[in-house]
Amino acid sequence: MKIHWQHSTIDSFNFAGRDYFVKRDDLLTPLNGNKARKLYGLLDAYDLSSYKRVISHGGAQSNAMLAIAQLCKLLNIEFHYYTRTQPKWLKQTPNGNLKQALACGMLWHINDSGLPLNTETSLDTLYIPQGIAMPEAELGIQKLADEIKTFCDTQSLEDIAIFQPSGTGTTALYLQQHLPYTVYTVPCIGNSDTLTQLFKQLLPNATRYPVILESEKPYHFGKPYPELLEIYQSLNNASGIEFELMYDAKTWLVLKDWKCDLPILYIHNGGVSGNNSMLARYRRLGFS
């Protein structure tokens, strides 16, 4: 399977009085965002056609879930995905990324732990950790770093601040290993302590970790907040680019008030397929 890397251009726009560059990994096809980067390494490391099934686990609206489901559909492989117990209405009427993943043929398993019974890769089963947080993810992220360095050379930029959201932190962590520039990231699931622990679990001996910046107030992941919707709408109006409502919106709240004299490159990690279900939640709460 070929990923069309040339689609990931770098755009620029002004927001709240400051200029930004945006790396458009959301435009990658047939998979997009940082999940395309992570899965690229998986495709290089494994002959996926030799497996009968893939198993993974995580949230019911996970971007990684959808990306793996799309990949398995393209390769005609069974995909078994495990979540914790979900609301009855979601099981009866799936929406967002879950609906799309099920349409790709994903087999959805629900239990109290949200984990498969066996997390070992075998001759016919490939296990992918939550968020595709695995060493094989590094290859595609290294390619992203190379593209960023080429851009900076072309633009004669000696230094630049790289900014992106983090879930498991895999993309930010590996990106920092292959860039001379500092990678700044905002934890969107948990806090800086949680993210630091994830960094050290994946690369305990790294010589450098990304710099973690936190929002002034805590945000519960996946919960609607009016200020997140507001900045999502403002970004769309300013840039003409659709950003993601749970990761990007929180990250831009931090970024817009962050003091920095360097040029800033924001990594758009995709994931906008989940916006429709999130926007519906905002509408039900009376926000528009």
matplotlib code that plots the C-alpha trace (Angstrom):
import matplotlib.pyplot as plt

x = [0.0, 1.4, 0.9, 1.0, 3.4, 3.5, 0.0, 1.3, 2.1, 3.0, 0.6, 0.7, -1.8, -2.2, -4.1, -4.6, -1.9, 0.8, 1.9, 2.0, 3.2, 1.0, 2.2, -0.8, -0.6, -4.4, -4.2, -2.3, -4.1, -5.3, -4.5, -4.0, -2.4, 0.1, -1.7, -0.4, 3.1, 2.9, 1.4, 4.0, 6.6, 4.3, 3.9, 7.6, 8.3, 5.7, 4.3, 0.7, -0.7, 0.7, -1.7, -5.3, -6.2, -5.1, -6.1, -6.0, -7.8, -8.6, -11.4, -14.6, -13.9, -10.1, -8.4, -6.0, -9.0, -10.3, -6.9, -6.3, -9.8, -9.2, -5.9, -7.3, -10.1, -7.6, -5.6, -8.6, -7.6, -9.9, -9.7, -10.7, -11.0, -11.6, -13.1, -14.4, -18.2, -19.9, -23.3, -26.3, -27.2, -23.7, -24.0, -27.4, -26.5, -22.8, -21.5, -18.3, -15.1, -16.8, -19.5, -16.9, -14.6, -17.6, -18.4, -14.9, -15.6, -14.1, -15.3, -16.1, -15.6, -16.6, -15.5, -14.8, -11.0, -11.2, -8.3, -8.0, -7.3, -4.0, -1.7, 1.0, 1.7, 1.6, 1.9, -1.5, -2.4, -0.7, -1.2, -1.1, -0.9, -3.4, -2.7, -0.1, 2.4, 5.1, 8.8, 7.7, 6.0, 9.4, 10.1, 7.2, 7.8, 11.5, 10.3, 8.2, 11.3, 13.2, 10.4, 10.5, 14.3, 14.0, 11.4, 13.6, 16.5, 14.4, 13.1, 16.6, 15.2, 18.0, 15.6, 11.9, 9.4, 7.6, 4.2, 1.6, -0.9, -0.2, -2.3, 0.1, 2.9, 4.5, 4.7, 6.1, 8.6, 10.0, 9.9, 12.2, 14.7, 15.2, 15.0, 17.6, 14.7, 12.6, 9.3, 6.6, 3.5, 0.3, -1.0, -4.6, -5.2, -4.1, -1.5, 2.3, 3.1, 1.1, 2.7, 6.2, 5.6, 4.5, 7.6, 9.9, 8.0, 8.5, 12.1, 13.6, 17.1, 16.2, 18.7, 16.0, 12.3, 9.7, 8.9, 5.4, 3.2, -0.1, -3.3, -4.2, -7.2, -7.7, -9.8, -11.5, -10.7, -13.8, -15.9, -17.4, -16.2, -17.5, -14.0, -12.8, -15.6, -14.9, -11.3, -12.1, -14.5, -12.0, -9.2, -11.5, -12.4, -8.8, -7.1, -9.7, -8.3, -10.5, -8.7, -9.7, -12.0, -10.5, -6.7, -6.1, -8.6, -7.0, -3.5, -4.3, -5.7, -2.3, -0.4, -2.2, -1.1, 2.4, 5.3, 7.7, 10.0, 10.7, 8.7, 6.2, 5.3, 2.1, 1.8, -1.8, -2.3, -5.6, -8.4, -11.1, -13.4, -14.5, -15.6, -19.1, -20.0, -18.4, -20.2, -23.5, -22.8, -22.2, -25.5, -27.3, -25.9, -27.2, -23.9, -23.6]
y = [0.0, 3.4, 6.5, 9.7, 11.7, 14.6, 15.6, 16.8, 20.3, 23.2, 26.1, 29.4, 31.7, 34.4, 33.8, 36.1, 38.4, 35.8, 33.9, 30.1, 27.3, 24.2, 20.8, 19.2, 15.6, 15.7, 15.6, 12.3, 9.5, 6.7, 7.0, 10.5, 12.2, 10.8, 7.4, 7.2, 8.0, 5.3, 2.6, 3.2, 1.7, -1.2, -1.9, -1.8, -4.1, -6.8, -8.7, -8.0, -10.3, -13.2, -12.4, -13.4, -10.8, -7.7, -6.9, -3.6, -1.6, 1.9, 4.5, 4.1, 7.2, 6.7, 8.0, 5.0, 2.6, 4.1, 4.1, 0.5, -0.5, 1.3, -0.4, -3.9, -3.3, -2.4, -5.5, -7.8, -8.7, -9.2, -6.4, -7.1, -4.0, -3.9, -1.1, -0.7, -0.7, 2.0, 3.8, 1.8, 4.4, 4.2, 0.5, 0.9, 3.8, 4.1, 7.4, 9.2, 7.2, 4.1, 4.1, 4.4, 1.7, -0.7, 0.0, -1.1, -4.5, -3.9, -6.5, -4.6, -6.3, -4.8, -5.8, -4.3, -3.9, -2.8, -5.1, -8.3, -11.5, -11.9, -9.1, -11.2, -11.3, -14.8, -16.5, -15.4, -12.5, -9.1, -7.0, -3.2, -1.3, 1.5, 4.6, 2.6, 3.4, 1.0, 1.2, 0.4, 3.8, 5.6, 5.1, 7.2, 9.8, 10.0, 10.7, 13.5, 14.9, 14.7, 16.7, 19.3, 19.7, 20.0, 22.8, 24.7, 24.4, 25.7, 28.6, 29.3, 28.8, 28.1, 27.4, 26.8, 25.7, 22.5, 22.3, 19.5, 17.8, 14.5, 11.5, 8.7, 11.1, 8.7, 11.2, 14.0, 11.7, 10.1, 13.5, 15.0, 12.2, 13.1, 17.0, 19.6, 21.8, 21.7, 19.9, 21.4, 19.4, 19.6, 16.5, 16.0, 12.8, 13.1, 15.7, 16.3, 13.6, 11.1, 12.1, 12.0, 8.5, 7.4, 9.0, 7.1, 3.8, 4.0, 5.4, 5.1, 6.1, 9.0, 11.8, 14.4, 14.5, 17.0, 20.0, 19.6, 22.7, 22.5, 24.4, 26.8, 24.8, 21.0, 19.6, 16.2, 14.4, 14.1, 16.5, 19.5, 22.9, 26.1, 27.6, 24.6, 25.0, 28.7, 28.4, 25.5, 27.9, 30.8, 28.7, 27.5, 31.1, 32.4, 29.5, 27.8, 24.6, 22.2, 21.3, 18.5, 19.3, 17.3, 17.4, 20.4, 22.8, 22.3, 22.6, 25.9, 27.3, 26.9, 27.9, 31.2, 32.6, 31.1, 33.5, 32.6, 34.6, 31.8, 30.8, 28.1, 25.0, 23.2, 19.5, 18.8, 15.2, 14.7, 13.0, 15.4, 12.5, 12.5, 16.1, 15.4, 13.3, 15.9, 18.8, 17.0, 16.8, 20.6, 21.2, 19.0, 21.2, 24.3, 25.5, 26.3]
z = [0.0, -1.0, 1.1, -0.9, 1.2, -1.3, -0.3, 3.1, 2.2, 4.5, 4.6, 6.4, 8.0, 10.6, 13.8, 16.7, 15.4, 14.8, 11.7, 11.7, 9.4, 9.4, 8.3, 6.6, 7.4, 7.5, 3.7, 3.4, 1.6, 1.8, 5.5, 7.1, 10.0, 12.5, 12.2, 8.6, 9.9, 12.6, 10.3, 7.7, 10.0, 10.7, 7.0, 6.6, 9.5, 8.9, 6.0, 7.0, 4.3, 6.4, 9.3, 9.6, 12.1, 13.9, 17.5, 19.3, 22.0, 23.2, 23.1, 21.2, 19.1, 18.7, 15.6, 15.7, 15.8, 12.5, 10.8, 11.7, 10.5, 7.2, 6.8, 7.6, 5.1, 2.4, 3.2, 3.8, 7.3, 10.3, 12.9, 16.5, 18.7, 22.4, 24.5, 28.0, 28.6, 26.6, 26.9, 25.6, 23.1, 21.5, 21.1, 19.5, 17.3, 16.7, 15.4, 14.4, 14.1, 15.6, 12.9, 10.2, 11.7, 12.0, 8.3, 7.5, 9.0, 12.5, 15.1, 18.3, 21.6, 24.9, 28.4, 31.8, 31.3, 27.7, 26.9, 24.8, 26.7, 24.7, 23.7, 22.2, 18.4, 17.1, 13.7, 12.5, 14.9, 15.1, 18.3, 18.0, 21.3, 22.0, 19.9, 17.8, 20.5, 19.4, 18.2, 14.6, 14.6, 14.5, 10.8, 9.5, 12.1, 11.1, 7.5, 8.9, 10.6, 7.3, 5.5, 8.2, 7.9, 4.2, 4.6, 7.0, 4.7, 1.8, 3.9, 5.3, 8.9, 11.3, 14.2, 14.5, 17.2, 16.4, 18.1, 18.3, 20.5, 22.3, 23.2, 23.9, 22.9, 20.4, 17.5, 19.6, 21.2, 18.1, 16.2, 18.9, 18.4, 14.8, 14.9, 16.0, 16.8, 20.0, 19.9, 22.2, 23.0, 25.0, 26.8, 25.8, 27.7, 31.3, 32.4, 32.1, 34.6, 32.6, 29.3, 30.8, 32.1, 28.6, 27.1, 29.5, 28.9, 25.2, 25.2, 28.7, 27.5, 25.2, 25.4, 24.9, 25.4, 24.0, 26.1, 27.7, 28.0, 30.0, 29.7, 32.6, 33.6, 33.4, 30.6, 30.8, 27.5, 25.2, 27.3, 25.4, 26.5, 24.9, 24.6, 22.7, 20.2, 20.0, 19.1, 16.6, 14.8, 15.0, 13.5, 10.7, 9.9, 10.0, 8.1, 6.0, 7.6, 9.6, 12.8, 15.3, 18.2, 21.1, 20.5, 18.2, 20.0, 23.4, 21.9, 20.1, 23.3, 24.8, 21.7, 21.1, 24.4, 24.4, 24.2, 21.5, 19.2, 16.8, 13.7, 14.7, 12.7, 13.9, 13.0, 11.9, 12.9, 11.1, 13.0, 11.8, 10.9, 14.6, 14.5, 13.3, 16.4, 18.7, 17.0, 17.5, 21.2, 21.3, 19.4, 21.9, 24.7, 22.9, 21.4, 17.8]

ax = plt.figure().add_subplot(projection="3d")
ax.plot(x, y, z, "-o")
ax.set_aspect("equal")
plt.show()
